[in-house]
Amino acid sequence: MKILSAQPDLKPEDFLPALQTEKESLVVMRPSVNFWKDGHRRLKKNKVAMVSLVIIIVIMLLAFIVPIFYPYTYAEQIRGSENLAPLKYSQTELTAIAAGQHVFPHFLGTDKLGRDYAIRVMMGARVSLVVGLVASFIVLIIGSIYGAVSAYFGGWVDLIMMRIVDLIYTIPDILLIVLLTFALKAPLAALAQKPGFAWVNTLGVNLISIFVVFALLYWVGMARIVRGQILQLKEQEYVTAARALGASGGHIIRKHLLTNCIGTLIVTTTLQIPSAIFTESFLSFLGIGVAVPMPSLGSLASAAIEGLQSYPYLLFAPAILISLIILGFNLLGDGLRDAFDPKLKN
Amino acid sequence: MAKENIVGKYILKRTVFGLLTLFVVASLTFVLMNQVPGGPFVADKSISKAAQKAMAAKYGLDQPLTVQYVNYFKNAIHGDFGISLKQRGRTVAEIISSKFPVSARIGGIAVCLALLLGIPFGSLAALHRGKTADKVITVFSTCGIAVPSFVLCTVMMYFFGVKLGWLPTYGLTGWKNYIMPVLALSFYPTAYIARQMRSSMLDVLGQDFMRTAKAKGLSQNKILFKHALRNAILPIITYLGPMIAYTLVGSFVVEKIFTIPGLGGEFVSSVLNQDYTVIMGTTIFLAAFMITLNVLVDIAYTLVDPRIKLK
């Protein structure tokens, strides 16, 4: 019997305990989505980013795995095989083939010293990638710690630290890079002679000086971004709670603040890689990058100019590869940003 | 009155900070170049030990570094940047004043070209969002950002210089010599500006005042040029500083490839030759140039856009 219009029409059955099947239908069957899964799902939907990721992985395989199995080495000079066009053989190699021996083809030809060009390009890509990855890692470490410390402690610490950042930011970096790479060569070479520092030579003096340059000059962008993030994060309640529980500043920065801007850190680091590769290839092109006989994509392109008239194919492989690497990391970085840190877009 | 006061203070602050940066750069350069073993005269094998000493004494290089440092800055403040140690009889000021106009001309044309192409292309892409024009421009600008200038230079040199023979590949004698260097230098900024312009134009097109302008019955042209473009162009101004720095950096490579006698090439070769006075002179000059431009751009930006607060 209804008295009011809004009165629900209730029956005694409505007050019975729920059945097992009804209970189950209320349980959320979807597994919880955490930060990584969420970002991963968004990244997978982004076709451009996935294609770039595949390209980067293929180039990494070519640069790090394939040279191990490759029959030629990057410094090996094959007599009589100078200046071969792609997939051509020299006289000696032809007679060897005629004699039934197996000669591995020069997919990209050889250079003027008879070195297989395909392996040189792959090694060049390896140098570029190592520079990009290591330099970005250095930038990540220095920049994030510096930015976090500056933001967390605030006050005059922040003021002084940020003035230093401003100063480094306005320094025209390229002038100092050219000078630094040149100035660091001798001290590093001297260091390599000392016992316990033989690794300096295996890595290459020039490579290390490029890393030092990045460690000195390039972290400021990262420091600024991290500082901005942490200035917001440190006002959150959980930071106050951690402090009330007696956590030290270092602990809060490590466990609470930096972990919470992980998205920004990933994206900024990824976007740092192409710029590091860009700088390295630029230096190598000018002849102050990686030392001979170690090839770099920049120095290969630079060497190709001399013989551009007769051997233009020597230019295309390094030129295309360096552009692909930079493009790939740029697009992947954009994709990661959309997936993990949409706020950073502007 | 109050506003003017703030602007004046801001300009003063930026200028002081710029001068400080310049001093730091110059000091760093001084320390770094003296770190490199050898010296300007050691590389010349033909010179005897005694002659080397005499040369070093003549240029004051035998004095302790601190004395050299103080002397250099004393002279530099009075406008005397010394004589080149390698190019006999030429002063640093002469070298810079003969080489810089060459670089400035190429860089200047490249910057203008990048603005003239980038802004219309970016706006076009934004206005035709999602259509073919937008897609083409987006693909072009994405690729343009990834290609280093030296790759572009060499590839262009091969096709237009070597293969087709249309353009000269070295020197700077006629207008044809300018085409490739300018294109190579303006490629990246054009792509970057087009991208920036597209996103800022899309931003502006979605604003309320655009709807108001349309509702007022303004003509399409007036809306576009008076309301949209003027607002969308503001972020481009901030890019002017980095862009000019980029063309300067690019000029190092471009001048090397096309054998153009500019200041970028002069700087690189002075570092390789350890020509101390030229290193110091060119570094101070280029750094001062870049820092001044950045300060001017920042000031211009804050003056143009009243929404920006001065700090």
Interface residues (C-beta under 8 A of the other chain):
Chain A: D166 L167 T170 I171 P172 I174 L175 L176 V178 L179 L180 F182 A183 K185 A186 P187 P274 F278 S281 F282 F285 L286 G287 I288 G298 A301 S302 A304 I305 L308 Q309 P312 L315 F316 A319 I322 S323 L324 I326 L327 N330 L331 N346
Chain B: F17 G18 L20 T21 V24 V25 L28 T29 L32 M33 Q35 V36 P37 T142 C143 I145 A146 V147 P148 F150 V151 T154 V155 M157 Y158 V162 K163 S199 A245 L248 V249 F252 V253 K256 I257 F267 V268 V271 L272 I279 T283 L286 A287 M290 I291 N294
